[in-house]
Amino acid sequence: MADLKVTQIKSSIGAKQNQRDSLRTLGLRGIRKQVVRPDSPENRGLINVVRHLVTVEEVEEGSR
């Protein structure tokens, strides 16, 4: 199973509270910050909520 590299590309200012909470849960704290998360249904759901604020790339497991 692959990992997902999530990069925040837009600010959370003006976003709804659930979107801000999703960014924090993913570990994103600012524009151009990146995190690597396992590809799971929970993480996919969080990413789906903020899909307009982030970009997602698949990376191979172990290449963190």
N, C-alpha and C positions, 0 to 999 in steps of 0.2 A: 504494500500500500504506500502511496506517495504522500509526501508532505505538501502543505500549501504555504507559499510565501505571500504574505499579505502586506501591502504597502498603502498607507494612508496618503491620498492625493489631494483631498479637500479638507477644509476646516470643519470642525463640528459646531462652530458658532452658528446659532440659528437653527440647529437640528433639534428634532424632538428628543425628549429625555430618554426614550427607549433606545434611540440610535446612539446617543452619547454613552449610555450604559453598555451597549454592545461593543463599542470601540474600546472601552476600558476593560471589558471582560476579555477581549481579544489581546489586550496588552498594548494597544496603540495609544500614544500620548501626544502625538503631534504630526504635522505634515512631514512627509518623507521618512517617517519612522517605519521600520519593517519588523515583522515577527514571522517566525516559522511555526506553524501549528500542524498537528496531525490531521489528516483528511478523515473527519468523522462527521456523522449527521449533525451533531451539536454545533461543531464549528461551521459547517456549511450553512446552518440556520442563522448563526450570528452574522456571517458574511452576507447572507441574502438580505438582511435587514439594512445593512449599510453599503450595499453594492454600488451606490452612486458616489460614495466617498472613498472607495478603495479600489485597488487593482489586485488581482490574484494570479499567481503563477504556480504551476506544479513543479516541485523539485523532487529529486530522488531522495529517498530516505537515507540518512547518514551523511548527506552533503551539507550539513548545517554549518 
